[in-house]
């Protein structure tokens, strides 16, 4: 009988095999830092520099004038409506896809991803085709004095469409990884559907759900393409913050444009900070599982 002896490399050799040379790691890190500096840090600093270049008084005047206040208000309204709607849809869709088997499951999953594959401009044009004055429902809406396009409802619809995937796509893999054992045990013990959701499902997905809501809210407040098509660019009425920035910039009012843009940049930084905190919680939850 032949004995085969297998020799394992020592720790130093294993480390050399599994790790890149120091110069490679430093080169990759340097390239990443240079890329971030050129395409993220420098533009971000430039926004705040240009916003404050003419003084604090000019800055606050730009963000507190009536049109800017109307844009801020409309942006908050659109997000306040779109995010809860997507919250309800995202949780329901993720629960159905992750916990049940049914006909059309793949179709539902594909439809959730549709806003990722369709340009926001096209989405806005579709709403114009359906609800516009010359669209399919346009004559009926005009007859009943109902305004969708070039009004707040159209902006909300466009915002809802582009933010559909964020919450659902965050929850689906999380729920699938958790399985159905805890819910099944709760049902066997006599819990109702709502009791199972509130006491079992929701606590298990709370950090992932919050993460999806943060991303959904950030996209809702920063959406430009679809909202631009359906808004009509009516100052003080249908302009959100991104549209207001575009109008100010096209009018060569750069100080005001950058001042308003700084609000969106500040929102992005706050969102990033919250996102980082929630990501750490999600990682801790996955580690425990």
N, C-alpha and C positions, 0 to 999 in steps of 0.2 A: 504494500500500500504506500503510495507516494504522498508525502506531506507537503502541502503548499504553504509557504510562509509569505504573508503579506506584510510589507513594511510601510508604515505611514510616515509621511514627512513631518519634521518637527514643526513647532508652532511658528518659528520664524519663516520657514519655507512656505507654510500654508498662508501666512499673511502676505508674503510676496506674490503668491499666485492669485489671491483673491482681491488684492488692492492694486490700483494703478500707481505708477511712479509719482513721486511728489511733484515733479515739474508738470505732469499732465493735469493733476488735480488743481494746482495753482493756476495753470493756463485756463482751464475751464471756468474756475471761479472768477478770474480776472475778466474773461470775456462776458460772463453773466453780469458782473458788476458794471462793466462799460456799457453793455446793452441797456441795463436798467437806468443808468445815469443819462444816456442820450435820449431814450424814448419814454422815460417815466419821470425821473427826478427833475431834469432840466425843464421840461414843459410845465410840470407842476409848479415849480418855483417861479417860472416866468409868468404864469397866470396870476399868482398873488402879487408879484412885483409890479406887473402892469396895472393890476387893480388898484394898488395903493400908491402908484407913482405920482399922481397929482394930489395926493393928500387924503387924509381920513374923511374930511368933510365932503369931498367929491365922491368918495367911495360910498358913504352912507346915503348921500343924496341919490345916487344911482340905484341903490337897492330899496329905497323907501319911496321913490316916486310912484304915482298911481298905477302906471302900466306894469311896473315891476311887482308891486304888491298884488295886482290882479293875476299876473303870471304865477307868482308863488302860490296864491290861493287856489288857482285852477290846478296846478301841479299836485297840491296836497289833496284836493278833492278827487282827482283821477286816481291817485294812489290809494286813497282811503276807500274807494269803491272797488277798485280792481284787486287789491291784495286780499280782502276778505272773501270775495267771490272765488278767487283762485285757491284760497285756503280751503274752502268747503269742497270745491271740485277736486283739488289735489289729494286731500285726505280720502275722499270717497273713491276716487279712481285708483289710488295706490292700494287701498284696502281691498277693493274688488280684484285687482290684478294679482296682488301678492297672496291673498288668502283663499281665492275661489278659482274654480275652473268653469268656464262658460264659453259658449259660442261667440265669436267676434272679439275674443280677448286680444288677439294679435292686431286686429283692426284698431281697437281702442288704443293700444300701445303706440301704433303708428300715428294715429291722429294727435296724440299728445306731443309727439315730436315734430308735427307739421310746422309750427312757427319757427323751428330751428332751420328748416330747409327752404322756407318761403321768405323772400325778401320782404321786409316791413313795408316798402313802397308798394309792392304788389298787394299786400294785405289791405293797405289803405285804399288802393284803387278798387278792390273787390267791394269794400263797403260803399264806395261812391257808386259803383255799378248797381248795387242793391238798393241803397237808400237815397241816392242822389235825385235831383229834380227830374233828370231824364232816365233814372234807373227803373228797376222792376217795380219797386214799391213807391217810387217818388211821387207820381200823381196822387195816389191814395193818401200819402202822408201830407202832401200840400193841401189836399182837399180838407183834411181834418186839422190843419194848422199844427202839425207835429214836425219839429225840426230835429233831424238826426245829424246830417252832414252840415259842416260849418257851425256846429253847436256843441255844447258840452256832452250830450249823449254819444255823438260820434267819436269824440276824444276818448271817452271811457271805454267804448267798444274796442277801439283800436288798441288801447292800453291793455285791456283784458286779453286780447288775442295774443299779443307778443309776449305776455308774461305767463301764459298757460303752463308751459312745461316745468317751470322752476321748482315748484313745491312737489308736484307729482313725481318728477324725475329724481328728486332727493329722497323721497320716502319709499319708492318701489323697491330698490335694492336693499334698503334697510329692513323693510318688512319681510322681504323674501329671505334674508339672512336669519332673521329671528324665528322664522317658521310659524307653525300654528299650534304648537303643543300647549302653550299657556292658555290660549283662547279656548281650545277644546276642553282642557281641564276645567276652566271656569264654567263652560256650558254644562258639563257633566254634573258639576256641583250645584247647578240650578240658577246660574246667573243669566240675566236677560242680555239681549244684544247691546243695549246701551250701557248696562253695568260692565259688560266685558270690555267695551270700548274705553269707557272712562277710567276703569280701574286697572286694566291690563295693557291694552294696546297703546293708549295715549301716553302713559308714563314711559313706555319703552321707546317711543319715537319723539319725545318732546324736544330733544336737542337737534335732531335731524329736521324736525318740523320748523323750529326756530331758524335754523340755517337756511332752509328753503324760503321762508318768509322774508328774511333779510335780503336775499338775492332778488326775490320777486319785487320787493319794494324799491331796491336800487334801480332795477331795470324800468320799473313803472315811472319813476321820477326822471330818468334820463332818456326815455324813448324820444326819438326824433322823427324817423322816417315815416311810419304809419300815421302818427299824429299830425305831421306836416301836411299830408295829403288831405286829411279829413277836416282840418281845423279852419281853413280859409284865411289864416293869418290876420285875424281881426284884432287889432291892438286893444288891450284892455278887456277883451271878451273871450277869445279862443286861443290865445297864445300861452303856451306853457313856458317854463323857464328855458329849455333848449331853443324853442322858437323865438323867444324874446332876445336871446343872445344873438341869434342869426340876424334879426332885424336891426339891432343896434350896431352890429359889425358892418352890415351892408350900408348903413347910414354913416359910416366912418366915425361913429361915436365909440372909439376904442376903449376909453376909460370906463364907460358905463358897461360896455360889452364884457370886459374882463372882470368888472366888479360882480356882475350877475353870474358870470361863469365861475367865479371863485366860490359862490354858494354851492354850485354843483360839485366843485372839487372838494369843498369841505365836507359835503354829504358823502362823497366817495371815501374820504379818509375815515370818517366816522363808521361808515359801513364796513370798511376793511378792518378796523379795530374790533368791532363787534363780531365780524366773521371769524377773525383769528381766535377770539375767545370761545366762540361756539365750536369751531373746529377742534379745539383742544378737548372740549367736553365730549364731542362725538368720538374722538379717538380714545378717550378714557372709557367711554361706554362700550366701544368695540373690543377694547382690551379685556374688560371684565367678562364679556361674552365669550 
